[in-house]
Amino acid sequence: MSEIRVVTEKCTGCRLCLPACPYGAISMSGKKALISAACVFCGACVPVCRFDAIELFTEKPAWDEAPSSSGIWVFAEQVDGKVKPVVLELLGEASALARKKASKITAVWLGPDAPDQLQCLIAQGADEVIAVTDARLAERDELLYPQVLARLAVTYRPEIFLVGATGFGRSIAPRAASALDTGLTADCTRLDIDPQSGLLLQTRPAFGGNLLATILCRTRRPQMATVRPKVMQALPADYSRSGNVRMESMDLSGMAGLCIESTHVNREDGPGLDNAEVVVGIGRGIGSARQVKLYKHLAAALGAGLAASRAVVDLGWVDYSHQVGQTGITIAPKVYLAFGISGSVQHMAGLSENTHLVAVNKDENAPIFAVADERVRADCNEVAAALLRQLGGDAARE
Amino acid sequence: MSLEIVVCVKQVPASTRVRLNAATNTIIREGIEMMLNPFDAYALEAALRIKTSMGGRVTVISMGIPSAAEILRFALGLGADRAVLLSDKRFAGADTLATAYSLAAAVRKLGTWDLIFCGRQAVDGDTAQVGPSLAQKLGIPHLTAVSRLEFLSPQRILCEKMTDEGYQEVAMELPALLTVVKEINTPRFLSLEGYLETLGAVVEIWGADDLDLDPSRIGYDGSATWVMSTAAAERCKNGKEIDGSPQEVAAKILETLTQQGWQSLTSEDRHE
């Protein structure tokens, strides 16, 4: 028989244990921690206490057996009350997995009340939506969100939980997985169901994209993965689909949150790299910082986004928001015009395999030529200037 | 009041060419040149600057094979005060969850701490998961991708963090864990005096028995995830060669763009 108790003489009322509990089972009573019947003896609170005030006696660790679980969850990340594009890609991928596993797909929405967005989730493949619409969830809070997600997962026990590998997703998913003491695979580019075991096969690039590792989470649930944006395919929206929307009322008052002072959105001229149909990429082969202007003009004339290799960003020629690759962003334009980019695996890891790649480089042996659809072995600045002239622009103009 | 600052660092291969243990599908870390994870240099620098401006003590901590002590000595040479290496065969093969669990036990053994820094991610695994997972295990808030940091009071900080859309400003009470991006600072170089200091620097080695932890939750056996298989990532296309003068090449590129559905901008679309 498991047992947990707070040693009241030792408890200082510091509240450190409150956010550590994935089940929201600890509250304050008379300046002492109080553990409610919601406790499942997971032990997450015990090491967090700096005063050894929580004592736990368990028969055996809770993860010895794979707990029963079912369903595929997709975290419906929103920004300003709108679902992010990666969520639709995840729903498309979840639909493919659900065909192999006969699972229900649940989209989990945390944020403001937005009925049209919840309907959109169903149209894009969700069978059900669980929505927690608390005013405190309007801002994406890296401390509050994982607590809410962990508590939902404990209540409904999903078998698989997918999160977009956005900046926010990559922050909250590991925290939620840690609270649930389950496995999480980062930045997956391929998902499948193992026909024998029914386990989720999670494939991700590792070592700068040199290796593809397929990873399993055998006994703990949910099996969690973050998935790179622009890799999976969204389904066309089908508004004839119907699904249940479960408005979950959850008391967040005991959950700590961050104090977000302000949120700023960068507004740059031209299309963002994320959604540009054509992207002009620059590498160290363009020669010097002075040449960057030519490519900015070219991108503007094409209505294209401007991307850069890590080398160019490290040299300070353009800022980090332009960096494409393993440690930058992932893009999936229709056409990528790569100028002076050698084509390291790290850089190529940021480019969709479906993109038509035109590589311009005077280094005959640049690795990028092995993966390019069209190879131009020439001085990239001369080609770029000629291209700009044919578009009616002039590189020399300022 | 002086601050207790912890920096979590990782030793990574200096090249991304790797060898694998075929039986366990884990990385063979012996016999290849290793270095401090580049992102961790920014974390260490952030900690050292706070030590200078606010007063305090910097402890660097890592988990790895015995030779990982080298990066910790490097950190001591740069100005860290104490270095701890978790090294024990039983820690080997840990996934990010088991790593965070082990690091949490080590951080708790240090006693008090106000700020924990981690790099944005390690360049070998690229998961960026240990920082947030560790913060959860310690029951403290975390913030990822921090690009600027200032103290509002000795126990309250204001952070600027990068988001996919722009940036956010977040105020935090200490203790807290921050993962930092390279925008936060420019790491210092090792001075000659610092280098000489590394030669005799002492790195404490802690094994699983030195920590208050559940041995079933560490290392390979204690991990939630296992690598089932690995394959070399290869993509190879037989691309078309385009020859000619720059003008001819440019015309062909425009042709390709048009074939792919690109439409030239009308004059109203132009920003100029």
Boltz contact constraints between the chains, C-beta under 6 A:
constraints:
  - contact:
      token1: [A, 16]
      token2: [B, 139]
      max_distance: 6.0
  - contact:
      token1: [A, 19]
      token2: [B, 139]
      max_distance: 6.0
  - contact:
      token1: [A, 20]
      token2: [B, 139]
      max_distance: 6.0
  - contact:
      token1: [A, 48]
      token2: [B, 139]
      max_distance: 6.0
  - contact:
      token1: [A, 61]
      token2: [B, 216]
      max_distance: 6.0
  - contact:
      token1: [A, 143]
      token2: [B, 141]
      max_distance: 6.0
  - contact:
      token1: [A, 166]
      token2: [B, 164]
      max_distance: 6.0
  - contact:
      token1: [A, 167]
      token2: [B, 163]
      max_distance: 6.0
  - contact:
      token1: [A, 167]
      token2: [B, 164]
      max_distance: 6.0
  - contact:
      token1: [A, 170]
      token2: [B, 128]
      max_distance: 6.0
  - contact:
      token1: [A, 171]
      token2: [B, 132]
      max_distance: 6.0
  - contact:
      token1: [A, 171]
      token2: [B, 144]
      max_distance: 6.0
  - contact:
      token1: [A, 174]
      token2: [B, 129]
      max_distance: 6.0
  - contact:
      token1: [A, 174]
      token2: [B, 132]
      max_distance: 6.0
  - contact:
      token1: [A, 174]
      token2: [B, 133]
      max_distance: 6.0
  - contact:
      token1: [A, 175]
      token2: [B, 132]
      max_distance: 6.0
  - contact:
      token1: [A, 175]
      token2: [B, 136]
      max_distance: 6.0
  - contact:
      token1: [A, 178]
      token2: [B, 100]
      max_distance: 6.0
  - contact:
      token1: [A, 178]
      token2: [B, 133]
      max_distance: 6.0
  - contact:
      token1: [A, 178]
      token2: [B, 136]
      max_distance: 6.0
  - contact:
      token1: [A, 178]
      token2: [B, 137]
      max_distance: 6.0
  - contact:
      token1: [A, 179]
      token2: [B, 136]
      max_distance: 6.0
  - contact:
      token1: [A, 182]
      token2: [B, 224]
      max_distance: 6.0
  - contact:
      token1: [A, 183]
      token2: [B, 224]
      max_distance: 6.0
  - contact:
      token1: [A, 183]
      token2: [B, 225]
      max_distance: 6.0
  - contact:
      token1: [A, 186]
      token2: [B, 127]
      max_distance: 6.0
  - contact:
      token1: [A, 186]
      token2: [B, 129]
      max_distance: 6.0
  - contact:
      token1: [A, 205]
      token2: [B, 233]
      max_distance: 6.0
  - contact:
      token1: [A, 207]
      token2: [B, 16]
      max_distance: 6.0
  - contact:
      token1: [A, 207]
      token2: [B, 18]
      max_distance: 6.0
  - contact:
      token1: [A, 207]
      token2: [B, 124]
      max_distance: 6.0
  - contact:
      token1: [A, 208]
      token2: [B, 16]
      max_distance: 6.0
  - contact:
      token1: [A, 209]
      token2: [B, 233]
      max_distance: 6.0
  - contact:
      token1: [A, 210]
      token2: [B, 16]
      max_distance: 6.0
  - contact:
      token1: [A, 211]
      token2: [B, 230]
      max_distance: 6.0
  - contact:
      token1: [A, 212]
      token2: [B, 231]
      max_distance: 6.0
  - contact:
      token1: [A, 212]
      token2: [B, 233]
      max_distance: 6.0
  - contact:
      token1: [A, 213]
      token2: [B, 227]
      max_distance: 6.0
  - contact:
      token1: [A, 213]
      token2: [B, 230]
      max_distance: 6.0
  - contact:
      token1: [A, 214]
      token2: [B, 228]
      max_distance: 6.0
  - contact:
      token1: [A, 214]
      token2: [B, 229]
      max_distance: 6.0
  - contact:
      token1: [A, 215]
      token2: [B, 225]
      max_distance: 6.0
  - contact:
      token1: [A, 215]
      token2: [B, 227]
      max_distance: 6.0
  - contact:
      token1: [A, 216]
      token2: [B, 226]
      max_distance: 6.0
  - contact:
      token1: [A, 216]
      token2: [B, 228]
      max_distance: 6.0
  - contact:
      token1: [A, 217]
      token2: [B, 224]
      max_distance: 6.0
  - contact:
      token1: [A, 217]
      token2: [B, 225]
      max_distance: 6.0
  - contact:
      token1: [A, 220]
      token2: [B, 224]
      max_distance: 6.0
  - contact:
      token1: [A, 258]
      token2: [B, 170]
      max_distance: 6.0
  - contact:
      token1: [A, 259]
      token2: [B, 171]
      max_distance: 6.0
  - contact:
      token1: [A, 260]
      token2: [B, 168]
      max_distance: 6.0
  - contact:
      token1: [A, 260]
      token2: [B, 170]
      max_distance: 6.0
  - contact:
      token1: [A, 261]
      token2: [B, 169]
      max_distance: 6.0
  - contact:
      token1: [A, 261]
      token2: [B, 171]
      max_distance: 6.0
  - contact:
      token1: [A, 262]
      token2: [B, 169]
      max_distance: 6.0
  - contact:
      token1: [A, 263]
      token2: [B, 168]
      max_distance: 6.0
  - contact:
      token1: [A, 264]
      token2: [B, 166]
      max_distance: 6.0
  - contact:
      token1: [A, 264]
      token2: [B, 167]
      max_distance: 6.0
  - contact:
      token1: [A, 265]
      token2: [B, 165]
      max_distance: 6.0
  - contact:
      token1: [A, 265]
      token2: [B, 166]
      max_distance: 6.0
  - contact:
      token1: [A, 266]
      token2: [B, 166]
      max_distance: 6.0
  - contact:
      token1: [A, 269]
      token2: [B, 271]
      max_distance: 6.0
  - contact:
      token1: [A, 278]
      token2: [B, 262]
      max_distance: 6.0
  - contact:
      token1: [A, 300]
      token2: [B, 271]
      max_distance: 6.0
  - contact:
      token1: [A, 303]
      token2: [B, 265]
      max_distance: 6.0
  - contact:
      token1: [A, 326]
      token2: [B, 126]
      max_distance: 6.0
  - contact:
      token1: [A, 334]
      token2: [B, 260]
      max_distance: 6.0
  - contact:
      token1: [A, 334]
      token2: [B, 261]
      max_distance: 6.0
  - contact:
      token1: [A, 335]
      token2: [B, 257]
      max_distance: 6.0
  - contact:
      token1: [A, 335]
      token2: [B, 260]
      max_distance: 6.0
  - contact:
      token1: [A, 356]
      token2: [B, 260]
      max_distance: 6.0
  - contact:
      token1: [A, 370]
      token2: [B, 236]
      max_distance: 6.0
  - contact:
      token1: [A, 371]
      token2: [B, 235]
      max_distance: 6.0
  - contact:
      token1: [A, 371]
      token2: [B, 237]
      max_distance: 6.0
  - contact:
      token1: [A, 372]
      token2: [B, 239]
      max_distance: 6.0
  - contact:
      token1: [A, 373]
      token2: [B, 239]
      max_distance: 6.0
  - contact:
      token1: [A, 374]
      token2: [B, 239]
      max_distance: 6.0
  - contact:
      token1: [A, 374]
      token2: [B, 240]
      max_distance: 6.0
  - contact:
      token1: [A, 374]
      token2: [B, 242]
      max_distance: 6.0
  - contact:
      token1: [A, 375]
      token2: [B, 239]
      max_distance: 6.0
  - contact:
      token1: [A, 375]
      token2: [B, 241]
      max_distance: 6.0
  - contact:
      token1: [A, 376]
      token2: [B, 242]
      max_distance: 6.0
  - contact:
      token1: [A, 376]
      token2: [B, 249]
      max_distance: 6.0
  - contact:
      token1: [A, 382]
      token2: [B, 246]
      max_distance: 6.0
  - contact:
      token1: [A, 383]
      token2: [B, 246]
      max_distance: 6.0
  - contact:
      token1: [A, 383]
      token2: [B, 249]
      max_distance: 6.0
  - contact:
      token1: [A, 383]
      token2: [B, 250]
      max_distance: 6.0
  - contact:
      token1: [A, 386]
      token2: [B, 246]
      max_distance: 6.0
  - contact:
      token1: [A, 386]
      token2: [B, 247]
      max_distance: 6.0
  - contact:
      token1: [A, 386]
      token2: [B, 250]
      max_distance: 6.0
  - contact:
      token1: [A, 387]
      token2: [B, 250]
      max_distance: 6.0
  - contact:
      token1: [A, 387]
      token2: [B, 253]
      max_distance: 6.0
  - contact:
      token1: [A, 390]
      token2: [B, 250]
      max_distance: 6.0
